[in-house]
Amino acid sequence: MNKETMERWWSGGALGTVIVLVTCAVVGLAAWVRSPALRSATASATPWYVSLGEAEADLAANDTTAALHHWREAYAAAAGSRRSDGLVEIGNFYRRVGVRTGLGQAANARARECYLTALLRARSEGSIDGVLAAGEAFLELGDADMVRRSVHIARELALRDVDPRARQRANMLDARAERAAASSVGYVE
C-alpha cells in the first residue's frame, strides 16, 4: 500500500470504524463488569462457609430476607464445588429458616434435596464421614428410607476403609435409626 492509498483509507471512514469498534468494546466491557452474571460468579467464588456464616448472622438478627440471600450464595458455592462438604450444614440451616418463617414443609423438602446431593457426592468421593453426616440429617428429618440407604452405603464404604471404627460408626447410625423407629417420635417409617 502506498502513502496516498493509506491516507484515503484513514480519511475515508476506516478511522471512524476503528473508533466505533473501540468504543463498542469499551462500552461492552463496562456492561460486562456490571452484569449480574459476573456478580453471581464472584459470589460463588466465596467459600460456602463464609456465606453460611453471614446467613447465620442475618438469621440471628431476625433478617430472614438477607439470611435467605446469603443461604442461596452458600448453596450455589457448595453445589458448584462438586463436593459433599457443606451441603448438610446448608440443608440444616434452611430447616431452621423454615421453622422461623413457618415454611416448615417446603424448607424440609429443600433440605432433603441438599442431603440427597450430599449423600450421592459423598458416596462417589468414598467419604464415609459425608455419608454418615447425610444419614444423620435424614434421621433428624425423619426419612427412614434414606437413613437405611445411608447406612447401606456407609457399610459398603466401611468394607474398604482401613479404619476399623468405620463399620462401628455405620452400625451406630443404624442403631439410632432403629431406636427412633421404635419410639416413632418424628420418624416416618
C-alpha positions in Angstrom: 0.0 0.0 0.0 1.4 3.4 -0.9 1.1 6.5 1.2 -1.7 8.0 -0.9 -3.9 4.9 -0.5 -3.3 4.8 3.3 -4.3 8.4 3.6 -7.5 7.8 1.7 -8.2 4.7 3.8 -7.8 6.5 7.1 -9.7 9.6 5.9 -12.4 7.6 4.1 -14.1 6.3 7.2 -11.8 3.5 8.3 -10.6 5.6 11.2 -14.2 6.2 12.2 -14.9 2.5 12.0 -12.0 1.8 14.3 -13.1 4.4 16.7 -16.7 3.0 16.8 -15.3 -0.6 17.3 -13.1 0.5 20.2 -15.9 2.5 21.8 -18.2 -0.5 21.5 -15.6 -2.7 23.1 -15.2 -0.3 26.0 -18.9 0.0 26.5 -19.4 -3.7 26.3 -16.6 -4.3 28.8 -18.1 -1.8 31.2 -21.5 -3.5 30.9 -19.9 -6.9 31.4 -18.2 -5.8 34.6 -21.6 -4.5 36.0 -23.5 -7.6 34.9 -25.4 -9.7 37.4 -23.8 -12.9 35.9 -20.4 -11.6 36.9 -21.5 -10.7 40.3 -23.0 -14.1 40.7 -19.8 -15.8 39.6 -17.8 -13.6 42.0 -20.3 -14.6 44.8 -19.9 -18.3 44.1 -16.1 -17.8 44.4 -16.7 -17.1 48.1 -16.5 -20.3 50.1 -19.8 -21.7 51.2 -19.0 -21.5 54.8 -18.4 -17.7 54.6 -21.8 -17.1 53.0 -23.4 -19.5 55.5 -21.8 -17.6 58.4 -23.3 -14.4 57.0 -26.7 -16.2 56.7 -26.4 -17.3 60.4 -25.7 -13.8 61.5 -28.6 -12.4 59.5 -30.9 -15.0 61.0 -29.7 -14.1 64.5 -30.6 -10.5 63.7 -34.0 -11.6 62.5 -33.4 -10.6 58.9 -34.7 -13.6 57.1 -34.6 -11.9 53.7 -30.8 -11.3 54.0 -30.4 -14.8 55.5 -32.0 -16.4 52.5 -29.9 -14.3 50.2 -26.7 -15.5 51.9 -28.1 -19.0 52.0 -28.5 -19.0 48.2 -24.9 -17.8 47.9 -23.8 -20.6 50.2 -25.8 -23.2 48.4 -24.5 -22.1 45.0 -20.9 -22.2 46.2 -21.4 -25.7 47.8 -23.3 -27.1 44.8 -20.8 -25.6 42.4 -17.9 -27.2 44.2 -19.0 -30.7 43.3 -18.1 -31.9 46.7 -20.3 -33.1 49.6 -18.8 -30.6 52.1 -21.2 -28.1 53.4 -24.4 -29.4 51.8 -25.7 -31.0 55.1 -25.0 -27.8 57.0 -26.7 -25.7 54.3 -29.7 -28.0 54.5 -29.8 -27.8 58.3 -29.7 -24.0 58.1 -32.6 -24.0 55.6 -34.7 -26.1 58.0 -34.0 -23.6 60.8 -35.2 -20.8 58.5 -38.3 -22.8 57.7 -39.1 -23.1 61.4 -38.6 -19.4 61.9 -40.7 -18.4 58.9 -43.4 -21.0 59.0 -42.3 -22.7 55.8 -41.6 -26.0 57.5 -42.6 -28.5 54.8 -41.1 -26.5 51.9 -37.9 -26.0 53.9 -37.7 -29.7 54.8 -38.2 -30.6 51.1 -35.3 -28.2 50.1 -33.1 -29.5 52.9 -33.8 -33.1 51.8 -32.5 -32.1 48.3 -29.3 -30.8 50.0 -29.0 -34.0 52.0 -29.5 -36.3 49.0 -27.0 -34.4 46.9 -24.5 -34.6 49.9 -25.1 -38.4 50.2 -24.6 -39.0 46.5 -21.5 -36.9 46.3 -20.0 -38.5 49.5 -20.6 -41.9 48.1 -18.8 -41.0 44.9 -16.0 -39.4 46.9 -15.7 -42.5 49.1 -16.3 -40.3 52.2 -17.8 -42.3 55.0 -17.9 -39.1 57.1 -20.0 -37.4 54.4 -22.3 -40.4 54.0 -22.8 -40.6 57.8 -23.4 -36.9 58.0 -26.1 -37.1 55.4 -27.6 -40.2 57.2 -27.8 -38.2 60.4 -29.5 -35.4 58.7 -32.1 -37.8 57.2 -32.6 -39.3 60.6 -33.3 -35.8 62.0 -35.7 -35.2 59.1 -37.5 -38.5 59.8 -36.8 -40.1 56.5 -36.4 -43.8 57.4 -35.8 -45.0 53.8 -32.9 -42.6 53.2 -31.4 -43.4 56.6 -31.4 -47.1 55.6 -29.8 -46.2 52.3 -27.2 -44.1 54.0 -26.4 -47.0 56.4 -26.1 -49.4 53.5 -23.7 -47.1 51.6 -21.7 -46.4 54.8 -21.3 -50.2 55.4 -20.1 -50.7 51.8 -17.6 -47.9 52.2 -16.5 -49.3 55.6 -15.5 -52.5 54.0 -12.8 -50.6 52.1 -11.9 -48.3 54.9 -8.7 -49.0 56.8 -10.2 -47.5 60.0 -11.8 -50.4 62.0 -14.2 -47.9 63.6 -15.8 -47.1 60.2 -18.1 -50.1 60.4 -18.9 -49.3 64.1 -19.9 -45.8 63.1 -22.3 -47.1 60.4 -23.7 -49.6 63.0 -24.2 -46.7 65.4 -26.3 -44.8 62.9 -28.3 -47.9 62.2 -29.0 -48.4 65.9 -30.1 -44.8 66.4 -32.4 -45.2 63.4 -33.9 -48.4 65.0 -34.4 -46.6 68.3 -36.1 -43.7 66.5 -38.4 -46.1 64.6 -39.2 -47.9 67.9 -40.2 -44.7 69.6 -41.7 -43.3 66.4 -41.2 -39.8 67.6 -40.8 -37.7 64.5 -39.7 -40.7 62.4 -41.6 -41.8 59.3 -41.2 -45.5 58.6 
